[in-house]
Amino acid sequence: MAFESLLHEIDAEINRLQQAKALLSGTNGHRRPGRPAKAAAQAKTDTPGKPATPVEASRPKRVLSAQARKRIGDALRARWAKVKAEKAKAAKK
């Protein structure tokens, strides 16, 4: 019985310490999933508006040709037409 109460006290103390840490660090202990916001990534750079690493600065911008954009657009339209046709077919059943 004394052992269980000791464990409960330790757990309570751990919870209090975690809350204190969250308050001091400015977070509530929960992170949102996904990629950090652009502003947060920008704040980590030395100079605002410049990439954090030289590798990012030397990477050329990726550009698609008009033909490639047309092929991709046509493929997407065909894909969605197929999806819509399947939905209409399922709705008629």
PyMOL Python script that loads the backbone (N, CA, C, O; Angstrom):
from pymol import cmd

cmd.read_pdbstr("""\
ATOM      1  N   MET A   1       0.829  -1.187   0.000  1.00  0.00           N
ATOM      2  CA  MET A   1       0.000   0.000   0.000  1.00  0.00           C
ATOM      3  C   MET A   1       0.879   1.258   0.000  1.00  0.00           C
ATOM      4  O   MET A   1       0.618   2.194  -0.756  1.00  0.00           O
ATOM      5  N   ALA A   2       1.908   1.283   0.838  1.00  0.00           N
ATOM      6  CA  ALA A   2       2.797   2.429   0.910  1.00  0.00           C
ATOM      7  C   ALA A   2       3.562   2.579  -0.407  1.00  0.00           C
ATOM      8  O   ALA A   2       3.876   3.692  -0.829  1.00  0.00           O
ATOM      9  N   PHE A   3       3.853   1.457  -1.042  1.00  0.00           N
ATOM     10  CA  PHE A   3       4.566   1.480  -2.316  1.00  0.00           C
ATOM     11  C   PHE A   3       3.721   2.158  -3.392  1.00  0.00           C
ATOM     12  O   PHE A   3       4.234   2.962  -4.171  1.00  0.00           O
ATOM     13  N   GLU A   4       2.425   1.835  -3.437  1.00  0.00           N
ATOM     14  CA  GLU A   4       1.526   2.439  -4.425  1.00  0.00           C
ATOM     15  C   GLU A   4       1.372   3.933  -4.194  1.00  0.00           C
ATOM     16  O   GLU A   4       1.342   4.709  -5.150  1.00  0.00           O
ATOM     17  N   SER A   5       1.275   4.333  -2.966  1.00  0.00           N
ATOM     18  CA  SER A   5       1.132   5.764  -2.685  1.00  0.00           C
ATOM     19  C   SER A   5       2.414   6.508  -3.069  1.00  0.00           C
ATOM     20  O   SER A   5       2.359   7.648  -3.531  1.00  0.00           O
ATOM     21  N   LEU A   6       3.547   5.872  -2.881  1.00  0.00           N
ATOM     22  CA  LEU A   6       4.817   6.472  -3.277  1.00  0.00           C
ATOM     23  C   LEU A   6       4.858   6.658  -4.796  1.00  0.00           C
ATOM     24  O   LEU A   6       5.306   7.695  -5.286  1.00  0.00           O
ATOM     25  N   LEU A   7       4.386   5.644  -5.541  1.00  0.00           N
ATOM     26  CA  LEU A   7       4.346   5.746  -6.994  1.00  0.00           C
ATOM     27  C   LEU A   7       3.419   6.875  -7.450  1.00  0.00           C
ATOM     28  O   LEU A   7       3.734   7.607  -8.388  1.00  0.00           O
ATOM     29  N   HIS A   8       2.265   7.009  -6.771  1.00  0.00           N
ATOM     30  CA  HIS A   8       1.336   8.093  -7.120  1.00  0.00           C
ATOM     31  C   HIS A   8       1.962   9.457  -6.857  1.00  0.00           C
ATOM     32  O   HIS A   8       1.776  10.386  -7.643  1.00  0.00           O
ATOM     33  N   GLU A   9       2.695   9.584  -5.772  1.00  0.00           N
ATOM     34  CA  GLU A   9       3.358  10.852  -5.466  1.00  0.00           C
ATOM     35  C   GLU A   9       4.433  11.183  -6.509  1.00  0.00           C
ATOM     36  O   GLU A   9       4.575  12.333  -6.924  1.00  0.00           O
ATOM     37  N   ILE A  10       5.180  10.164  -6.921  1.00  0.00           N
ATOM     38  CA  ILE A  10       6.214  10.374  -7.937  1.00  0.00           C
ATOM     39  C   ILE A  10       5.572  10.801  -9.253  1.00  0.00           C
ATOM     40  O   ILE A  10       6.056  11.725  -9.907  1.00  0.00           O
ATOM     41  N   ASP A  11       4.479  10.129  -9.649  1.00  0.00           N
ATOM     42  CA  ASP A  11       3.783  10.497 -10.882  1.00  0.00           C
ATOM     43  C   ASP A  11       3.252  11.930 -10.812  1.00  0.00           C
ATOM     44  O   ASP A  11       3.339  12.673 -11.790  1.00  0.00           O
ATOM     45  N   ALA A  12       2.712  12.313  -9.678  1.00  0.00           N
ATOM     46  CA  ALA A  12       2.197  13.670  -9.518  1.00  0.00           C
ATOM     47  C   ALA A  12       3.333  14.689  -9.635  1.00  0.00           C
ATOM     48  O   ALA A  12       3.165  15.742 -10.249  1.00  0.00           O
ATOM     49  N   GLU A  13       4.475  14.377  -9.052  1.00  0.00           N
ATOM     50  CA  GLU A  13       5.619  15.287  -9.123  1.00  0.00           C
ATOM     51  C   GLU A  13       6.127  15.400 -10.563  1.00  0.00           C
ATOM     52  O   GLU A  13       6.491  16.488 -11.010  1.00  0.00           O
ATOM     53  N   ILE A  14       6.153  14.295 -11.278  1.00  0.00           N
ATOM     54  CA  ILE A  14       6.571  14.316 -12.675  1.00  0.00           C
ATOM     55  C   ILE A  14       5.635  15.199 -13.490  1.00  0.00           C
ATOM     56  O   ILE A  14       6.089  15.992 -14.314  1.00  0.00           O
ATOM     57  N   ASN A  15       4.334  15.067 -13.264  1.00  0.00           N
ATOM     58  CA  ASN A  15       3.357  15.900 -13.972  1.00  0.00           C
ATOM     59  C   ASN A  15       3.568  17.377 -13.667  1.00  0.00           C
ATOM     60  O   ASN A  15       3.504  18.207 -14.574  1.00  0.00           O
ATOM     61  N   ARG A  16       3.816  17.715 -12.418  1.00  0.00           N
ATOM     62  CA  ARG A  16       4.053  19.110 -12.037  1.00  0.00           C
ATOM     63  C   ARG A  16       5.308  19.651 -12.717  1.00  0.00           C
ATOM     64  O   ARG A  16       5.318  20.784 -13.197  1.00  0.00           O
ATOM     65  N   LEU A  17       6.363  18.841 -12.757  1.00  0.00           N
ATOM     66  CA  LEU A  17       7.601  19.275 -13.397  1.00  0.00           C
ATOM     67  C   LEU A  17       7.429  19.462 -14.899  1.00  0.00           C
ATOM     68  O   LEU A  17       7.977  20.400 -15.478  1.00  0.00           O
ATOM     69  N   GLN A  18       6.668  18.571 -15.532  1.00  0.00           N
ATOM     70  CA  GLN A  18       6.426  18.709 -16.962  1.00  0.00           C
ATOM     71  C   GLN A  18       5.621  19.965 -17.264  1.00  0.00           C
ATOM     72  O   GLN A  18       5.880  20.642 -18.259  1.00  0.00           O
ATOM     73  N   GLN A  19       4.650  20.284 -16.420  1.00  0.00           N
ATOM     74  CA  GLN A  19       3.871  21.506 -16.611  1.00  0.00           C
ATOM     75  C   GLN A  19       4.753  22.736 -16.443  1.00  0.00           C
ATOM     76  O   GLN A  19       4.638  23.699 -17.202  1.00  0.00           O
ATOM     77  N   ALA A  20       5.637  22.701 -15.442  1.00  0.00           N
ATOM     78  CA  ALA A  20       6.532  23.828 -15.213  1.00  0.00           C
ATOM     79  C   ALA A  20       7.482  24.008 -16.403  1.00  0.00           C
ATOM     80  O   ALA A  20       7.751  25.132 -16.827  1.00  0.00           O
ATOM     81  N   LYS A  21       7.978  22.907 -16.929  1.00  0.00           N
ATOM     82  CA  LYS A  21       8.873  22.965 -18.087  1.00  0.00           C
ATOM     83  C   LYS A  21       8.148  23.553 -19.295  1.00  0.00           C
ATOM     84  O   LYS A  21       8.708  24.373 -20.023  1.00  0.00           O
ATOM     85  N   ALA A  22       6.892  23.128 -19.505  1.00  0.00           N
ATOM     86  CA  ALA A  22       6.117  23.648 -20.631  1.00  0.00           C
ATOM     87  C   ALA A  22       5.886  25.139 -20.476  1.00  0.00           C
ATOM     88  O   ALA A  22       5.958  25.872 -21.463  1.00  0.00           O
ATOM     89  N   LEU A  23       5.615  25.604 -19.283  1.00  0.00           N
ATOM     90  CA  LEU A  23       5.408  27.033 -19.060  1.00  0.00           C
ATOM     91  C   LEU A  23       6.685  27.827 -19.312  1.00  0.00           C
ATOM     92  O   LEU A  23       6.647  28.900 -19.914  1.00  0.00           O
ATOM     93  N   LEU A  24       7.810  27.299 -18.851  1.00  0.00           N
ATOM     94  CA  LEU A  24       9.078  28.000 -19.019  1.00  0.00           C
ATOM     95  C   LEU A  24       9.544  28.011 -20.472  1.00  0.00           C
ATOM     96  O   LEU A  24      10.155  28.981 -20.921  1.00  0.00           O
ATOM     97  N   SER A  25       9.261  26.947 -21.201  1.00  0.00           N
ATOM     98  CA  SER A  25       9.714  26.881 -22.589  1.00  0.00           C
ATOM     99  C   SER A  25       8.752  27.591 -23.531  1.00  0.00           C
ATOM    100  O   SER A  25       9.063  27.761 -24.710  1.00  0.00           O
ATOM    101  N   GLY A  26       7.604  28.005 -23.043  1.00  0.00           N
ATOM    102  CA  GLY A  26       6.655  28.747 -23.863  1.00  0.00           C
ATOM    103  C   GLY A  26       5.752  27.873 -24.694  1.00  0.00           C
ATOM    104  O   GLY A  26       5.083  28.372 -25.598  1.00  0.00           O
ATOM    105  N   THR A  27       5.709  26.589 -24.420  1.00  0.00           N
ATOM    106  CA  THR A  27       4.801  25.699 -25.136  1.00  0.00           C
ATOM    107  C   THR A  27       3.907  25.016 -24.120  1.00  0.00           C
ATOM    108  O   THR A  27       4.167  25.042 -22.917  1.00  0.00           O
ATOM    109  N   ASN A  28       2.861  24.411 -24.623  1.00  0.00           N
ATOM    110  CA  ASN A  28       1.995  23.671 -23.722  1.00  0.00           C
ATOM    111  C   ASN A  28       2.311  22.182 -23.756  1.00  0.00           C
ATOM    112  O   ASN A  28       1.542  21.373 -23.238  1.00  0.00           O
ATOM    113  N   GLY A  29       3.423  21.821 -24.354  1.00  0.00           N
ATOM    114  CA  GLY A  29       3.850  20.433 -24.375  1.00  0.00           C
ATOM    115  C   GLY A  29       3.343  19.662 -25.577  1.00  0.00           C
ATOM    116  O   GLY A  29       3.712  18.503 -25.770  1.00  0.00           O
ATOM    117  N   HIS A  30       2.497  20.291 -26.392  1.00  0.00           N
ATOM    118  CA  HIS A  30       1.945  19.617 -27.563  1.00  0.00           C
ATOM    119  C   HIS A  30       2.436  20.308 -28.817  1.00  0.00           C
ATOM    120  O   HIS A  30       2.317  21.525 -28.960  1.00  0.00           O
ATOM    121  N   ARG A  31       2.984  19.523 -29.718  1.00  0.00           N
ATOM    122  CA  ARG A  31       3.425  20.066 -30.997  1.00  0.00           C
ATOM    123  C   ARG A  31       2.414  19.694 -32.054  1.00  0.00           C
ATOM    124  O   ARG A  31       1.805  18.626 -31.995  1.00  0.00           O
ATOM    125  N   ARG A  32       2.237  20.567 -33.011  1.00  0.00           N
ATOM    126  CA  ARG A  32       1.365  20.258 -34.121  1.00  0.00           C
ATOM    127  C   ARG A  32       2.119  19.375 -35.094  1.00  0.00           C
ATOM    128  O   ARG A  32       3.328  19.538 -35.255  1.00  0.00           O
ATOM    129  N   PRO A  33       1.437  18.440 -35.750  1.00  0.00           N
ATOM    130  CA  PRO A  33       2.109  17.604 -36.726  1.00  0.00           C
ATOM    131  C   PRO A  33       2.419  18.378 -37.992  1.00  0.00           C
ATOM    132  O   PRO A  33       1.798  19.400 -38.283  1.00  0.00           O
ATOM    133  N   GLY A  34       3.376  17.881 -38.728  1.00  0.00           N
ATOM    134  CA  GLY A  34       3.674  18.475 -40.021  1.00  0.00           C
ATOM    135  C   GLY A  34       4.893  19.360 -40.017  1.00  0.00           C
ATOM    136  O   GLY A  34       5.653  19.424 -39.050  1.00  0.00           O
ATOM    137  N   ARG A  35       5.048  20.023 -41.104  1.00  0.00           N
ATOM    138  CA  ARG A  35       6.209  20.863 -41.331  1.00  0.00           C
ATOM    139  C   ARG A  35       6.074  22.181 -40.567  1.00  0.00           C
ATOM    140  O   ARG A  35       4.973  22.724 -40.477  1.00  0.00           O
ATOM    141  N   PRO A  36       7.165  22.702 -40.018  1.00  0.00           N
ATOM    142  CA  PRO A  36       7.070  23.975 -39.299  1.00  0.00           C
ATOM    143  C   PRO A  36       6.692  25.114 -40.236  1.00  0.00           C
ATOM    144  O   PRO A  36       6.949  25.056 -41.438  1.00  0.00           O
ATOM    145  N   ALA A  37       6.095  26.124 -39.686  1.00  0.00           N
ATOM    146  CA  ALA A  37       5.674  27.270 -40.488  1.00  0.00           C
ATOM    147  C   ALA A  37       6.880  27.971 -41.090  1.00  0.00           C
ATOM    148  O   ALA A  37       7.991  27.864 -40.571  1.00  0.00           O
ATOM    149  N   LYS A  38       6.660  28.685 -42.179  1.00  0.00           N
ATOM    150  CA  LYS A  38       7.748  29.357 -42.862  1.00  0.00           C
ATOM    151  C   LYS A  38       8.400  30.397 -41.950  1.00  0.00           C
ATOM    152  O   LYS A  38       9.617  30.578 -41.982  1.00  0.00           O
ATOM    153  N   ALA A  39       7.601  31.070 -41.148  1.00  0.00           N
ATOM    154  CA  ALA A  39       8.136  32.093 -40.249  1.00  0.00           C
ATOM    155  C   ALA A  39       9.086  31.470 -39.227  1.00  0.00           C
ATOM    156  O   ALA A  39      10.110  32.066 -38.894  1.00  0.00           O
ATOM    157  N   ALA A  40       8.759  30.286 -38.730  1.00  0.00           N
ATOM    158  CA  ALA A  40       9.632  29.626 -37.762  1.00  0.00           C
ATOM    159  C   ALA A  40      10.949  29.226 -38.407  1.00  0.00           C
ATOM    160  O   ALA A  40      12.010  29.354 -37.795  1.00  0.00           O
ATOM    161  N   ALA A  41      10.884  28.745 -39.633  1.00  0.00           N
ATOM    162  CA  ALA A  41      12.104  28.360 -40.338  1.00  0.00           C
ATOM    163  C   ALA A  41      12.934  29.595 -40.662  1.00  0.00           C
ATOM    164  O   ALA A  41      14.163  29.560 -40.603  1.00  0.00           O
ATOM    165  N   GLN A  42      12.261  30.680 -41.000  1.00  0.00           N
ATOM    166  CA  GLN A  42      12.957  31.918 -41.338  1.00  0.00           C
ATOM    167  C   GLN A  42      13.654  32.493 -40.107  1.00  0.00           C
ATOM    168  O   GLN A  42      14.726  33.085 -40.228  1.00  0.00           O
ATOM    169  N   ALA A  43      13.062  32.326 -38.930  1.00  0.00           N
ATOM    170  CA  ALA A  43      13.644  32.867 -37.709  1.00  0.00           C
ATOM    171  C   ALA A  43      14.960  32.180 -37.366  1.00  0.00           C
ATOM    172  O   ALA A  43      15.790  32.749 -36.657  1.00  0.00           O
ATOM    173  N   LYS A  44      15.158  30.965 -37.863  1.00  0.00           N
ATOM    174  CA  LYS A  44      16.375  30.224 -37.555  1.00  0.00           C
ATOM    175  C   LYS A  44      17.559  30.673 -38.408  1.00  0.00           C
ATOM    176  O   LYS A  44      18.698  30.323 -38.101  1.00  0.00           O
ATOM    177  N   THR A  45      17.320  31.430 -39.458  1.00  0.00           N
ATOM    178  CA  THR A  45      18.413  31.875 -40.311  1.00  0.00           C
ATOM    179  C   THR A  45      19.127  33.054 -39.671  1.00  0.00           C
ATOM    180  O   THR A  45      18.563  33.758 -38.834  1.00  0.00           O
ATOM    181  N   ASP A  46      20.364  33.258 -40.072  1.00  0.00           N
ATOM    182  CA  ASP A  46      21.138  34.374 -39.530  1.00  0.00           C
ATOM    183  C   ASP A  46      20.624  35.709 -40.062  1.00  0.00           C
ATOM    184  O   ASP A  46      20.476  36.678 -39.318  1.00  0.00           O
ATOM    185  N   THR A  47      20.357  35.733 -41.362  1.00  0.00           N
ATOM    186  CA  THR A  47      19.893  36.974 -41.974  1.00  0.00           C
ATOM    187  C   THR A  47      18.494  36.742 -42.526  1.00  0.00           C
ATOM    188  O   THR A  47      18.280  35.768 -43.249  1.00  0.00           O
ATOM    189  N   PRO A  48      17.547  37.595 -42.212  1.00  0.00           N
ATOM    190  CA  PRO A  48      16.195  37.400 -42.739  1.00  0.00           C
ATOM    191  C   PRO A  48      16.187  37.456 -44.262  1.00  0.00           C
ATOM    192  O   PRO A  48      16.861  38.284 -44.874  1.00  0.00           O
ATOM    193  N   GLY A  49      15.414  36.562 -44.857  1.00  0.00           N
ATOM    194  CA  GLY A  49      15.308  36.541 -46.304  1.00  0.00           C
ATOM    195  C   GLY A  49      16.358  35.705 -46.997  1.00  0.00           C
ATOM    196  O   GLY A  49      16.289  35.523 -48.213  1.00  0.00           O
ATOM    197  N   LYS A  50      17.332  35.189 -46.260  1.00  0.00           N
ATOM    198  CA  LYS A  50      18.381  34.367 -46.866  1.00  0.00           C
ATOM    199  C   LYS A  50      18.248  32.935 -46.355  1.00  0.00           C
ATOM    200  O   LYS A  50      17.829  32.732 -45.215  1.00  0.00           O
ATOM    201  N   PRO A  51      18.595  31.937 -47.170  1.00  0.00           N
ATOM    202  CA  PRO A  51      18.526  30.544 -46.737  1.00  0.00           C
ATOM    203  C   PRO A  51      19.509  30.259 -45.601  1.00  0.00           C
ATOM    204  O   PRO A  51      20.522  30.942 -45.448  1.00  0.00           O
ATOM    205  N   ALA A  52      19.189  29.239 -44.814  1.00  0.00           N
ATOM    206  CA  ALA A  52      20.018  28.900 -43.662  1.00  0.00           C
ATOM    207  C   ALA A  52      21.335  28.259 -44.076  1.00  0.00           C
ATOM    208  O   ALA A  52      22.343  28.430 -43.390  1.00  0.00           O
ATOM    209  N   THR A  53      21.346  27.526 -45.184  1.00  0.00           N
ATOM    210  CA  THR A  53      22.563  26.828 -45.594  1.00  0.00           C
ATOM    211  C   THR A  53      22.965  27.252 -46.998  1.00  0.00           C
ATOM    212  O   THR A  53      22.109  27.638 -47.793  1.00  0.00           O
ATOM    213  N   PRO A  54      24.245  27.187 -47.313  1.00  0.00           N
ATOM    214  CA  PRO A  54      24.684  27.552 -48.657  1.00  0.00           C
ATOM    215  C   PRO A  54      24.167  26.586 -49.713  1.00  0.00           C
ATOM    216  O   PRO A  54      24.044  26.970 -50.876  1.00  0.00           O
ATOM    217  N   VAL A  55      23.861  25.347 -49.347  1.00  0.00           N
ATOM    218  CA  VAL A  55      23.355  24.367 -50.304  1.00  0.00           C
ATOM    219  C   VAL A  55      22.023  24.849 -50.864  1.00  0.00           C
ATOM    220  O   VAL A  55      21.770  24.747 -52.064  1.00  0.00           O
ATOM    221  N   GLU A  56      21.170  25.377 -49.982  1.00  0.00           N
ATOM    222  CA  GLU A  56      19.878  25.866 -50.439  1.00  0.00           C
ATOM    223  C   GLU A  56      20.058  27.063 -51.370  1.00  0.00           C
ATOM    224  O   GLU A  56      19.273  27.246 -52.300  1.00  0.00           O
ATOM    225  N   ALA A  57      21.071  27.868 -51.133  1.00  0.00           N
ATOM    226  CA  ALA A  57      21.289  29.048 -51.948  1.00  0.00           C
ATOM    227  C   ALA A  57      21.780  28.664 -53.342  1.00  0.00           C
ATOM    228  O   ALA A  57      21.483  29.369 -54.306  1.00  0.00           O
ATOM    229  N   SER A  58      22.519  27.569 -53.473  1.00  0.00           N
ATOM    230  CA  SER A  58      23.083  27.201 -54.767  1.00  0.00           C
ATOM    231  C   SER A  58      22.148  26.329 -55.585  1.00  0.00           C
ATOM    232  O   SER A  58      22.430  26.071 -56.755  1.00  0.00           O
ATOM    233  N   ARG A  59      21.070  25.876 -55.026  1.00  0.00           N
ATOM    234  CA  ARG A  59      20.143  25.001 -55.735  1.00  0.00           C
ATOM    235  C   ARG A  59      19.345  25.827 -56.742  1.00  0.00           C
ATOM    236  O   ARG A  59      18.719  26.814 -56.356  1.00  0.00           O
ATOM    237  N   PRO A  60      19.352  25.449 -58.032  1.00  0.00           N
ATOM    238  CA  PRO A  60      18.614  26.238 -59.025  1.00  0.00           C
ATOM    239  C   PRO A  60      17.105  26.031 -58.878  1.00  0.00           C
ATOM    240  O   PRO A  60      16.641  24.996 -58.399  1.00  0.00           O
ATOM    241  N   LYS A  61      16.369  27.036 -59.301  1.00  0.00           N
ATOM    242  CA  LYS A  61      14.915  26.959 -59.255  1.00  0.00           C
ATOM    243  C   LYS A  61      14.447  25.936 -60.279  1.00  0.00           C
ATOM    244  O   LYS A  61      14.957  25.893 -61.399  1.00  0.00           O
ATOM    245  N   ARG A  62      13.483  25.118 -59.897  1.00  0.00           N
ATOM    246  CA  ARG A  62      12.979  24.087 -60.790  1.00  0.00           C
ATOM    247  C   ARG A  62      11.865  24.672 -61.654  1.00  0.00           C
ATOM    248  O   ARG A  62      10.887  25.211 -61.136  1.00  0.00           O
ATOM    249  N   VAL A  63      12.016  24.564 -62.954  1.00  0.00           N
ATOM    250  CA  VAL A  63      11.059  25.135 -63.889  1.00  0.00           C
ATOM    251  C   VAL A  63      10.569  24.032 -64.823  1.00  0.00           C
ATOM    252  O   VAL A  63      11.362  23.248 -65.343  1.00  0.00           O
ATOM    253  N   LEU A  64       9.257  23.981 -65.028  1.00  0.00           N
ATOM    254  CA  LEU A  64       8.678  23.028 -65.975  1.00  0.00           C
ATOM    255  C   LEU A  64       8.427  23.727 -67.299  1.00  0.00           C
ATOM    256  O   LEU A  64       8.085  24.909 -67.343  1.00  0.00           O
ATOM    257  N   SER A  65       8.601  22.980 -68.368  1.00  0.00           N
ATOM    258  CA  SER A  65       8.295  23.534 -69.678  1.00  0.00           C
ATOM    259  C   SER A  65       6.781  23.572 -69.853  1.00  0.00           C
ATOM    260  O   SER A  65       6.043  22.932 -69.103  1.00  0.00           O
ATOM    261  N   ALA A  66       6.335  24.317 -70.834  1.00  0.00           N
ATOM    262  CA  ALA A  66       4.897  24.400 -71.114  1.00  0.00           C
ATOM    263  C   ALA A  66       4.355  23.030 -71.513  1.00  0.00           C
ATOM    264  O   ALA A  66       3.232  22.677 -71.152  1.00  0.00           O
ATOM    265  N   GLN A  67       5.148  22.259 -72.256  1.00  0.00           N
ATOM    266  CA  GLN A  67       4.718  20.920 -72.665  1.00  0.00           C
ATOM    267  C   GLN A  67       4.536  20.015 -71.447  1.00  0.00           C
ATOM    268  O   GLN A  67       3.563  19.265 -71.366  1.00  0.00           O
ATOM    269  N   ALA A  68       5.472  20.087 -70.504  1.00  0.00           N
ATOM    270  CA  ALA A  68       5.376  19.251 -69.304  1.00  0.00           C
ATOM    271  C   ALA A  68       4.158  19.637 -68.482  1.00  0.00           C
ATOM    272  O   ALA A  68       3.450  18.767 -67.975  1.00  0.00           O
ATOM    273  N   ARG A  69       3.904  20.956 -68.344  1.00  0.00           N
ATOM    274  CA  ARG A  69       2.716  21.398 -67.601  1.00  0.00           C
ATOM    275  C   ARG A  69       1.442  20.906 -68.276  1.00  0.00           C
ATOM    276  O   ARG A  69       0.494  20.512 -67.597  1.00  0.00           O
ATOM    277  N   LYS A  70       1.412  20.926 -69.600  1.00  0.00           N
ATOM    278  CA  LYS A  70       0.235  20.456 -70.338  1.00  0.00           C
ATOM    279  C   LYS A  70       0.034  18.956 -70.132  1.00  0.00           C
ATOM    280  O   LYS A  70      -1.089  18.509 -69.902  1.00  0.00           O
ATOM    281  N   ARG A  71       1.116  18.177 -70.213  1.00  0.00           N
ATOM    282  CA  ARG A  71       1.006  16.726 -69.995  1.00  0.00           C
ATOM    283  C   ARG A  71       0.482  16.420 -68.606  1.00  0.00           C
ATOM    284  O   ARG A  71      -0.387  15.564 -68.438  1.00  0.00           O
ATOM    285  N   ILE A  72       1.014  17.123 -67.602  1.00  0.00           N
ATOM    286  CA  ILE A  72       0.580  16.898 -66.224  1.00  0.00           C
ATOM    287  C   ILE A  72      -0.886  17.290 -66.065  1.00  0.00           C
ATOM    288  O   ILE A  72      -1.654  16.566 -65.432  1.00  0.00           O
ATOM    289  N   GLY A  73      -1.279  18.425 -66.633  1.00  0.00           N
ATOM    290  CA  GLY A  73      -2.668  18.872 -66.550  1.00  0.00           C
ATOM    291  C   GLY A  73      -3.614  17.892 -67.213  1.00  0.00           C
ATOM    292  O   GLY A  73      -4.670  17.570 -66.669  1.00  0.00           O
ATOM    293  N   ASP A  74      -3.231  17.414 -68.399  1.00  0.00           N
ATOM    294  CA  ASP A  74      -4.072  16.437 -69.102  1.00  0.00           C
ATOM    295  C   ASP A  74      -4.210  15.148 -68.293  1.00  0.00           C
ATOM    296  O   ASP A  74      -5.300  14.581 -68.207  1.00  0.00           O
ATOM    297  N   ALA A  75      -3.113  14.689 -67.705  1.00  0.00           N
ATOM    298  CA  ALA A  75      -3.154  13.463 -66.907  1.00  0.00           C
ATOM    299  C   ALA A  75      -4.046  13.642 -65.679  1.00  0.00           C
ATOM    300  O   ALA A  75      -4.795  12.733 -65.322  1.00  0.00           O
ATOM    301  N   LEU A  76      -3.971  14.806 -65.031  1.00  0.00           N
ATOM    302  CA  LEU A  76      -4.817  15.054 -63.862  1.00  0.00           C
ATOM    303  C   LEU A  76      -6.291  15.127 -64.247  1.00  0.00           C
ATOM    304  O   LEU A  76      -7.146  14.583 -63.549  1.00  0.00           O
ATOM    305  N   ARG A  77      -6.585  15.799 -65.356  1.00  0.00           N
ATOM    306  CA  ARG A  77      -7.985  15.874 -65.793  1.00  0.00           C
ATOM    307  C   ARG A  77      -8.522  14.481 -66.112  1.00  0.00           C
ATOM    308  O   ARG A  77      -9.661  14.163 -65.770  1.00  0.00           O
ATOM    309  N   ALA A  78      -7.706  13.647 -66.768  1.00  0.00           N
ATOM    310  CA  ALA A  78      -8.130  12.285 -67.086  1.00  0.00           C
ATOM    311  C   ALA A  78      -8.343  11.474 -65.803  1.00  0.00           C
ATOM    312  O   ALA A  78      -9.290  10.694 -65.702  1.00  0.00           O
ATOM    313  N   ARG A  79      -7.460  11.667 -64.836  1.00  0.00           N
ATOM    314  CA  ARG A  79      -7.581  10.936 -63.571  1.00  0.00           C
ATOM    315  C   ARG A  79      -8.877  11.307 -62.855  1.00  0.00           C
ATOM    316  O   ARG A  79      -9.601  10.430 -62.384  1.00  0.00           O
ATOM    317  N   TRP A  80      -9.168  12.608 -62.773  1.00  0.00           N
ATOM    318  CA  TRP A  80     -10.379  13.034 -62.064  1.00  0.00           C
ATOM    319  C   TRP A  80     -11.638  12.648 -62.847  1.00  0.00           C
ATOM    320  O   TRP A  80     -12.668  12.354 -62.240  1.00  0.00           O
ATOM    321  N   ALA A  81     -11.575  12.644 -64.161  1.00  0.00           N
ATOM    322  CA  ALA A  81     -12.718  12.194 -64.953  1.00  0.00           C
ATOM    323  C   ALA A  81     -13.018  10.731 -64.648  1.00  0.00           C
ATOM    324  O   ALA A  81     -14.179  10.336 -64.536  1.00  0.00           O
ATOM    325  N   LYS A  82     -11.968   9.935 -64.516  1.00  0.00           N
ATOM    326  CA  LYS A  82     -12.144   8.518 -64.190  1.00  0.00           C
ATOM    327  C   LYS A  82     -12.754   8.362 -62.799  1.00  0.00           C
ATOM    328  O   LYS A  82     -13.650   7.540 -62.608  1.00  0.00           O
ATOM    329  N   VAL A  83     -12.279   9.139 -61.828  1.00  0.00           N
ATOM    330  CA  VAL A  83     -12.813   9.067 -60.462  1.00  0.00           C
ATOM    331  C   VAL A  83     -14.290   9.456 -60.448  1.00  0.00           C
ATOM    332  O   VAL A  83     -15.109   8.786 -59.819  1.00  0.00           O
ATOM    333  N   LYS A  84     -14.625  10.548 -61.148  1.00  0.00           N
ATOM    334  CA  LYS A  84     -16.019  10.994 -61.187  1.00  0.00           C
ATOM    335  C   LYS A  84     -16.911   9.972 -61.880  1.00  0.00           C
ATOM    336  O   LYS A  84     -18.051   9.760 -61.466  1.00  0.00           O
ATOM    337  N   ALA A  85     -16.400   9.339 -62.933  1.00  0.00           N
ATOM    338  CA  ALA A  85     -17.174   8.319 -63.647  1.00  0.00           C
ATOM    339  C   ALA A  85     -17.443   7.120 -62.735  1.00  0.00           C
ATOM    340  O   ALA A  85     -18.539   6.559 -62.748  1.00  0.00           O
ATOM    341  N   GLU A  86     -16.446   6.734 -61.949  1.00  0.00           N
ATOM    342  CA  GLU A  86     -16.620   5.623 -61.021  1.00  0.00           C
ATOM    343  C   GLU A  86     -17.639   5.971 -59.935  1.00  0.00           C
ATOM    344  O   GLU A  86     -18.433   5.121 -59.533  1.00  0.00           O
ATOM    345  N   LYS A  87     -17.618   7.209 -59.463  1.00  0.00           N
ATOM    346  CA  LYS A  87     -18.584   7.655 -58.452  1.00  0.00           C
ATOM    347  C   LYS A  87     -20.005   7.636 -59.025  1.00  0.00           C
ATOM    348  O   LYS A  87     -20.946   7.193 -58.367  1.00  0.00           O
ATOM    349  N   ALA A  88     -20.144   8.122 -60.257  1.00  0.00           N
ATOM    350  CA  ALA A  88     -21.462   8.145 -60.888  1.00  0.00           C
ATOM    351  C   ALA A  88     -21.973   6.728 -61.112  1.00  0.00           C
ATOM    352  O   ALA A  88     -23.162   6.452 -60.953  1.00  0.00           O
ATOM    353  N   LYS A  89     -21.065   5.838 -61.481  1.00  0.00           N
ATOM    354  CA  LYS A  89     -21.429   4.445 -61.691  1.00  0.00           C
ATOM    355  C   LYS A  89     -21.874   3.799 -60.379  1.00  0.00           C
ATOM    356  O   LYS A  89     -22.837   3.033 -60.356  1.00  0.00           O
ATOM    357  N   ALA A  90     -21.170   4.111 -59.283  1.00  0.00           N
ATOM    358  CA  ALA A  90     -21.519   3.554 -57.976  1.00  0.00           C
ATOM    359  C   ALA A  90     -22.832   4.133 -57.464  1.00  0.00           C
ATOM    360  O   ALA A  90     -23.581   3.445 -56.771  1.00  0.00           O
ATOM    361  N   ALA A  91     -23.119   5.388 -57.795  1.00  0.00           N
ATOM    362  CA  ALA A  91     -24.358   6.020 -57.337  1.00  0.00           C
ATOM    363  C   ALA A  91     -25.572   5.449 -58.045  1.00  0.00           C
ATOM    364  O   ALA A  91     -26.657   5.428 -57.465  1.00  0.00           O
ATOM    365  N   LYS A  92     -25.423   4.981 -59.291  1.00  0.00           N
ATOM    366  CA  LYS A  92     -26.541   4.415 -60.055  1.00  0.00           C
ATOM    367  C   LYS A  92     -26.922   3.044 -59.551  1.00  0.00           C
ATOM    368  O   LYS A  92     -28.054   2.605 -59.754  1.00  0.00           O
ATOM    369  N   LYS A  93     -26.002   2.358 -58.897  1.00  0.00           N
ATOM    370  CA  LYS A  93     -26.286   0.994 -58.420  1.00  0.00           C
ATOM    371  C   LYS A  93     -27.233   0.978 -57.286  1.00  0.00           C
ATOM    372  O   LYS A  93     -27.568  -0.091 -56.777  1.00  0.00           O
TER     373      LYS A  93
END
""", "prot")
cmd.dss("prot")
cmd.show_as("cartoon", "prot")
cmd.util.cbc("prot")
cmd.orient("prot")
